[in-house]
């Protein structure tokens, strides 16, 4: 060190992100870089943090978020920044807002509303639309500052509509001229600073008007030309979410994309109730490709992907019951007054759903619905389900659900684990997490405002897997930290962060590991127009440091501490 450090974090248990054993020591920071990590640093820092008895870890890198809109109106990237995350990657699943012609604003808003459950009024009021090209979008983001770093990918749906207009939205095949244009734009987007390209091939992704996502049936020739655009630029990653309906055929196509372009690819992977063993075959295919030298990984979740149901939220088990529909327009407080009336309760409980087009509107399986609790328990046995409670108490499960949602003035929530919980525990999630060809992802921060709240995955990996799990084996804390810091960072080309080592970016968490607690999800009304969103807090993050600046203490943001910036493209190792 040629100068005194600006900040020294002293005496903590350092879990440095490398995967090596924890050790007690100091971390010295000068500006936005780590300058030394040692068991004892003799020099004094301009500011010092006493981390004795605490865990000192690198900031986490969340590679699967949907803050594409939020970053245009907010400086705080919450809830992710509340959970030790120091860098988020947006533009996943092929949805986003650039490039976009002025005539297509409404189309992309409807798509984001339908796919990611971000309300249209929020997007209409919040998006400034001071861009058209992808480069313009990056420039708009670069002019802003944040509490953490942000990076983004080129979304396929926006690209397709930009090039093809209504033909693209209608999923017509791309012509050779269309494909050539997409290849040029993809190459330029990556040169301008996109981390890569993302697409969706799942029937679950629909716009709010019911239309399938424009990329659902994009042909291999189109995907190949876009991937070759990344090859032209000499950088960038590919991200795909797919139903893999024809598993062998679809995966063979994705494998050819990687073979031809040479670009790394990640694909979303989870266990489904309909095909509870399909994840294993998918992972076998990925493992085979990886063994052949192809950089393909699966993005996996460390807990069930779960829906939250409640009278305050987008859905509840009685959402389409006629007697409930008569009240659905009322503000929550007035609706709760009506819902507490015995005659109203009896009428709703006596009815059946009248719309079965949405899986959430069908007759609920109460043996797969739980009370989440605070702190929330995401790995509960079947006897804790609403069906189990009903059988023990001699009540109908519908009654248990109704009364639970009326708790706390109508803000009670139910939890439905619909991915990674076919077996009633998290052994499958553990197998996926610990496979050599997977990385943690799928938290979806910034999306699903009224039905999913999974941006807290980083905290859950620490609390549940490294400390609290009772229904199976745990994971070492050094493995958990490395998986969601170094490994996620490297997977998207951000090789300058995720490790506590001299020369690396000074993103650091000081964590009271014994006190670290994940709180229950709650609703905030802090989006543009007072829009609603689910959020989740944690206790035990004593200090958060981003680019050498202390941004939070004890979970509270420090006014004016906004060192986070747009990260343009891949970053080289220290």
N, C-alpha and C positions, 0 to 999 in steps of 0.2 A: 504494500500500500504506500503510495507516494504522498497521500494527504490523509488527514484524519477523516474517518467515515462520518457520514451525515446521520447514520442510525446504526446502533448495535443492539441486537436482540440477544440477551445473555442468559446462559444457564439452563436453557430449555432442553427437553428431550427431542433431539433432531431426528425427524423421519424425513430424509432428504429427497425422496422421490425416486431414488435409484433402485429401490427394492432391497437395499442392504439393511442390516440390523440397525435399530435406533441407537443413538449415543448422545451423551450429554455434551453440550458445547455452545458456542456463540456463532452468530451470523452477523457479518459486517456488511453494510450497504453504503455505497457512495453514488448519489444521484439515483438513476433508475436501474443500477446494476448491483449484483452481489459481488463484493470484492474479496471476501474471505469467509470460509467456514472452518472452524477449528475448535478443539476442545477448550482452548483458552486464548482469547485475543487480548493482548496486553494494552493496546492503545485505547484511548477513550473516544467515544462518539459524541457528536454534537447533541444527539438525543439518544437515550437508552431505554430499553424495555426490559424489565425483570420478568423472565419467562421460567423461573424455577418452578418445578412441579407441573409445567405445561408442555404440551406437544407443539413443536415448531415444524410446520410442513409447508411445501410450496402451495401456491394458489392452484386451484383445480381448473381444468380446462374442459368445459362442457361443449361437446361437438355437435349436439343435436337440439337446437332451439329454434324458436319462431318469433324473435323480437324484431322482425323486419319492419313492422309499423311502430312499435314502442320506441325504437331508437330515434325516430324522427320527431317525437314530441317529449320524450322524457330523458333526463340525464341519469336517472337511477334505474339500473337494469335489475329490478327486483321481480320475482323473489330470488333469482339466481345469486345475486350479490350478497344475499343474506346467508348463504350456505357455503361460504369459503371459495366460491367460484371467482376467478379473476379474469377469465377469458371465455366468451361465448361465441359460438359459430352459428350463423343464421342461414336462411335460404334453403333449408332442408325440405325434403319431400316434393321438390319441384314447384313450390308456391312462394311467391314474393311479389314485389311491386316494380321491378325493373328488369329489362327495359320495358317501357310502356308508352304508347302514344296517347295523347289527351283523350281521344275518342274511346279508349279502352279502360279508363279508370274504373268505371262501374263494374265491368266484367271481372277485373282482378280483385276488386273488393268482394263481390259475391263469391268468388272462388275461395278467398281466404276465410270469409265468414262461414262457408259451408264445410271446408276441410278442417279448419283449425278453431272454429267456434269463437271467433272474434267478432263482436256485433258490428253490423253495417254502420249504425250511427256513430260508433266510436271511430271507425276507420274513415268515414266520410268527413267527420269533424277534425280528426287528428292528423291525417296525412297532408303535408303541405304541397306535395306533387311539384316540387321545384327541381324536377329532373325529367328526362325522357330516356336517354341512353343509360346503360349500366354504369358507364364512367361518370355520368352526371350524378347518379345515385351515390356512388362512392364519394364524389366531391362534396355532396350535401352532408353526408355522414362525417366526413373528415373535418368539416367546419364546426362540428359539435364536440363536446367533451362529456365524459361519463365517469361513473364510479368504478367501472371495470373496462377492460378492452373488449372490442367487438370485432368480428370478422364475418365475412359472408361468402356465399356461393351463388353462382348464376342459376336461377330457377327455370326449369324447363318449360313450365306452363307459360310464364311470362314471355320467355324467348319465342315460343311457338306462336303465341298470339301476336307478338310484335312483328314477326316475319310473315305470318299467313293470315292475320286478321280473323274474320269469322270462320274461314275454312279451318283454321287451327283450332278454334274453340269447338267446332263441330267434329273434330277428330278425323278430318279427311287426310288421306296419305300425303305426305310432303313430296313435292316434286323435286327434281334434281336442283332446280334453281333455289327452291326453299332450303334444301339441305346445304347447299353451298353457302347461302347467306347465314344460316345458323352456325356453320363451321367458322366463318369469318368472325361473327360476333362473339362466339365462345372463345376463340383465340384472343381477341382483343380484350374481352372481359377479364381473362386470366392475366394478360399483360398489365391491365389497369389495376389489378389487385384482388380479384376474386380468388378464393382458395380453391375453387373447383366448380363443379357442375352437379346439380341434384335433380332427380326425376322421381315420379310416382307412377306405379303400374298396379294400383290396387282399386278395386271397385268400391271400397269404403270411402274413397275421396271423391266427393261431389260438391259442386257449387250449391249455394243456398237456394237456387232455383231448380235443383234436382239434377242438373246435367252432370255427367261424369267429367272428371278432370281431363283437360285436353290431351294429356300425355298418356292416357291409359293404354291405348293401342298403338302407340308410336312404333313404326316398323324398325327392324334392326338396322336398315340402311341409314335411317335418320339418327339413331343413337350412335352408330359408328362414326358418321361424319362429325357429330358434335364432339365425340371422344377424340377424334383425330384433330379437331381444333385445339384441344388441350395439348396434344402431341406437338402440333405446330408451335405452340407457345413454349413447349419444353417444361411445363409444370402443371400442377393442379391435380385434384382428386375427384373421383366420381362417387356419388352417393345415390343409393337406390332404395326405395321401399316398393315391395312387390308382393302380390298374393302367391306367386310361384305356383299358379294353378296347374300348369304343366311343369312340374318341378325339374325334371331332367332336361326338357327342351328349353325352358326359360333360363335355367342356370347355364346351359351350354352356350346360349346367346351372350349372357353376361361375361362368361369366361372368354369368348371371342373378342368382346370389347376390350378387355384388359390385354389380351394377347396382341391385338392390332395397335392399340394406342400406347401400351406400356405404362398407363396411368393406374395408380392404386384405386381400388374400389371397396366400398363398404356397403353392406346390405342389412336392413333391419331384420332381426330374428327374435321370435318369441314363441312360446307354446300356446296353442289354441285348444279349446275344449273339443272342437269338431275333429281335429287331427292331432291328438296329444303327443304322438311320437314323431311327427313330421319334422320337428326341429332337429332331431338327431340325424335324419338323412340329409337335411340341408347342411348341417355342420360337417357331415362326412364329405360332402361334395366340396365345401370350402377347404377342408383340410387337405383333400387330394390336390386341389388347385394350388394351394400354398406349398405343398410338398414338391410340386412341379415348378416352383419358383415364381408363381403369379401372386402379386400383392393384393389378395382379397381377404377381407375380414368381415365378421358379423358385428353389428352394433346390437348390444343386448342390455336388458334392464336388470337391476339388482333386486327388484321386488316385483310383485304383480303390477301390471298396468291396470289401474282401477278406476272405475267410474264413481263419482260422488253424486248421490241423489238427495234432494231435499226440496222443501217448499220455497226456499230462497234461490234455488239453483235452476238450471235449464230443464232438468227432468226430475220426475219422481214417479213412483209406481202407479200413481193415480192420474197421471198427466192428461190422459185422454178420456177419463171417466166423465160422462156428461155433467154430473153435478159439480165436479171440480172445474170443468171448463167454464162454467158460469161464473166462477170466482177468479179465474186465472188472471184477469185484467186488473184486479185490485192491487193496490200497494200492499206490501207484505204485512204491515201491521193490521190493516183492515181485513185482509184475507185471513189472518190468524184468528181474529175475532169470530169470523164466520165459521172457520174450520173447527173451532172449539165447541160449537153448538151441537148438542147431541143429535138433533135431527139431520143436520148436514153430515155429520160423521157417519151416521147410519146409512144415509143415502149413498155416499161415496163408497163405503165398504161393501155395499150390496151390488154395486155395478161392476161391469167388465170393461176392459179397453175397447174403444170403438175404432181404433186405427192400428193395424199391425204391420204397416210398411216399415216402421223403425223397430229394430230389435228391442229397443228400450221401452217400446209401447206395448209389447206382448205381455202375456201373463208372466209375472216375475217368478223366478226360481228362488224362493226364500231360503233354500239351503245353501245358496251361494251369495247371500247378502248378509253383511255384518254391521254391528255398531263399531265404529272405529276407535273411539276413546281418545283421551288426552293424558299422556302422550299416546299417539296412535299406534295400534298393533296391526301390522300388515301381514302377520303370519299366524292366524288364529285357527284352531281346530274346528272341525265341522259342528261340534256340539255348541259352539258359540254363535252359530248363525242364527238369523231370525227364526228359521224353521226349528232349530234346536231349542231356542228360548220359548217358542210357542208350545212345543211339545211338553216342556218341563212345567210351564205355568198354566196349561190348559186353555190357552187363548189361540185365536187364529193368527197366523203370521202377518196378515194384512193389518190387524189391530196393533201388533207390536211395531210395525213399520210406521203406521200413521201416528201413533203416540210418540215414538222416538223423534220423528221429524218436527213435532210440535214443541219439543223441549227447547229451552233457551229462547223463548218468544218466537218460535217458529224457525229457528236457525239450525236445528238438529240435522245431522247428515248421516246417511247410510253409505256403506262402502261395498262396491261390487267388483271383486277381482276378476277381470275377464280375460287376461292373458297371464301366463306363467303360474297358474294355480289349479290346473286340472287335477292334480294329485292331492290337493289340500295342504301342501307345504311348499317350501322353497328349495327343495333339493334339485329340481330341474334348473332353477335360476342359478344355483350355485355351480352346477355342472357347466352351464353356458358361460358364466362369469370367468371361471378358472381355465377355460379352454385356451390353448395357445393362440388361436386364430380369432379371438374376440376382443372387443373393447367396450367399456361401459358407454351407454348413450341412451337415447330415446326419452329424455326427461321432458322435452317439449316446452321448455320455459317460454312464456309469452303467449301460449296458445291455450285452447280449450278453457276459456275463461269461466264457464259455468258448469263444467262437468268433470274435469281432470285436473289434478294438482300434483304433478310429479317432478317439478323442478328441484325438489328437495332430495333427489337421489343421492347427491354427494354426501349430505349429512347422514342419510340412512345407511349408506355403505359403511360409514364410520361407527355409528351407534349400534346398528343391528349386527352387521357381519364381523366387526372387529371387537365387539364388547358384549352385547346383550343377548345374542341368540341362545335360545333354550331348546329348540326342537331339532337340533342338528348341529353339525360342526360349524365352527367359526372360521374366520380368515385372519391371517396376521395383519396388524395395522400397517406394516411396511408394504405389504402387497396391495392393500386397499388404496393407500396414498399413491403408490406408483401407478396403479391402474388408471386412476382418474386425474393424474397430473402428467407425468412423463409420457405414458403410453398414448393417451388421447391426444396430447400435443403433437407427438411425432406422427400419429396417424393422419393428421391433416397438414403436415409440413411445418408446424410451428416448433422448430427445434431449438429455439432460444429461451424456452420456459419449461416449467414443470419439474425442475430439479433445483435443489439448493446447492449451488456450486459456483465458484468464482467465475464471473463472466456472464452468468445467466441473468435473465430479467428478475428484478427484485419484486416478485409477487410472493408474499409470505402470509401464512396464517399462524397466529398464536392461539392455541386451542386448549381450554380447560377440559381435557378429555373426560375426566371423571364426572364433570357437570354437564357435558354436552347432551342436550335434550332437543328432540324434534317435537314441536308443538302441533296440535291438530290444525288442519286446514280451516281457514276462515274467509269470509267474503269482505272485500274492500270495494269501495265505490270511488275510485280515484282515477279512472280512465277519462278521456275526453267525454264531454256531455254528462259526466257523473256515471259513466258506464261501470258495470259490475265485473269483478274478476275474483277468482279464487287465488288466495296467496297462503303462504305458510312461513312461520318464523322458526328460529332455533335459538336456544340459549347455550352459551359456552364458547362462542367465538369471541375471545377476549380482544384481539386486535387483528385487523385486516390491513395488509400493506399491498398497494398496487403501484408498480413503477417507483418504488422507494418512498411513497407517500402514505401515511396512515390515513385510511379512509373511514374506518369504523373502530369504535371502542365499545365493548360489551353489547354489540348488536345495534348500536346507535350510530347513524351516519354523522360524519363531521362536516359541518357546513363549509361549502366551498372546496372540499377535497374531491376534485373530479379529474384525476390524472389519466383516466382511461381514454383511449383513442381508437380510431379505426386502424386495424392491422391490415396493411395492404400486402396480400400474397404470402407465400411461404417465407419463413425466416430461417436463416442459417444457424447452425450450432455455435455455441460460444467457443 
